[in-house]
């Protein structure tokens, strides 16, 4: 059986004093350290989440700008291509017209030369016919 004598009360008082001293020297500082660590960790987690969200937003903006730039580049390229085709048509039309004028002028020149050669040959036909006739008959 348990006897409640004076040693029991002394041991109980000793236990309470030890508990208070341990609480003051060990348990409270550890709780403070754990509390500080938890607040630091939650702050770091918040910072990491904020950084992740910011990075995702920047990545979305980057992709959006990249898409807009691609669309603008394609539009500009198509515009320049159409402009080039228009210029090409203009140049080909001008070259065709110039070629037609040159061909017409050359045909007229050739026709004039043919006409003058025919006139020259017509004048020599009688003389050449006479020479050929004399050689054949003679």
MOBEL-V314086 format. One record per residue. N is the residue number from 0. RES is the residue in three letters. SS is DSSP state (helix for helix, strand for strand, loop for the rest). PSI is psi as a letter, one per 20 degrees, with the letter a starting at -180 (NA if undefined). Layout:
n: <N N>
res: <RES RES>
ss: <SS SS>
psi: <PSI PSI>
This chain:
n: <0 1 2 3 4 5 6 7 8 9 10 11 12 13 14 15 16 17 18 19 20 21 22 23 24 25 26 27 28 29 30 31 32 33 34 35 36 37 38 39 40 41 42 43 44 45 46 47 48 49 50 51 52 53 54 55 56 57 58 59 60 61 62 63 64 65 66 67 68 69 70 71 72 73 74 75 76 77 78 79 80 81 82 83 84 85 86 87 88 89 90 91 92 93 94 95 96 97 98 99 100 101 102 103 104 105 106 107 108 109 110 111 112 113 114 115 116 117 118 119 120 121 122 123 124 125 126 127 128 129 130 131 132 133 134 135 136 137>
res: <UNK UNK UNK UNK UNK UNK UNK UNK UNK UNK UNK UNK UNK UNK UNK UNK UNK UNK UNK UNK UNK UNK UNK UNK UNK UNK UNK UNK UNK UNK UNK UNK UNK UNK UNK UNK UNK UNK UNK UNK UNK UNK UNK UNK UNK UNK UNK UNK UNK UNK UNK UNK UNK UNK UNK UNK UNK UNK UNK UNK UNK UNK UNK UNK UNK UNK UNK UNK UNK UNK UNK UNK UNK UNK UNK UNK UNK UNK UNK UNK UNK UNK UNK UNK UNK UNK UNK UNK UNK UNK UNK UNK UNK UNK UNK UNK UNK UNK UNK UNK UNK UNK UNK UNK UNK UNK UNK UNK UNK UNK UNK UNK UNK UNK UNK UNK UNK UNK UNK UNK UNK UNK UNK UNK UNK UNK UNK UNK UNK UNK UNK UNK UNK UNK UNK UNK UNK UNK>
ss: <loop loop loop loop loop helix helix helix helix helix helix helix helix helix helix helix helix helix helix helix helix helix helix helix helix helix helix helix helix helix helix helix helix helix helix helix helix helix helix helix helix helix helix helix helix helix helix helix helix helix helix helix helix helix helix helix helix helix helix helix helix helix helix helix helix helix helix helix helix helix helix helix helix helix helix helix helix helix helix helix helix helix helix helix helix helix helix helix helix helix helix helix helix helix helix helix helix helix helix helix helix helix helix helix helix helix helix helix helix helix helix helix helix helix helix helix helix helix helix helix helix helix helix helix helix helix helix helix helix helix helix helix helix helix helix helix helix loop>
psi: <q p p n a h h g h g h g g g g g g g g g g h g g h g g g h g g g g g g g g g h g g h g h g g g g g g g g g g g g g h g g g g h g h g g g h g g g g g g g g h g h g g g g h g h g g g g h g g h g g g h g g g g g g h g g g g h g h g g h h g g g h h h i g g g h h g g g g h h g h NA>
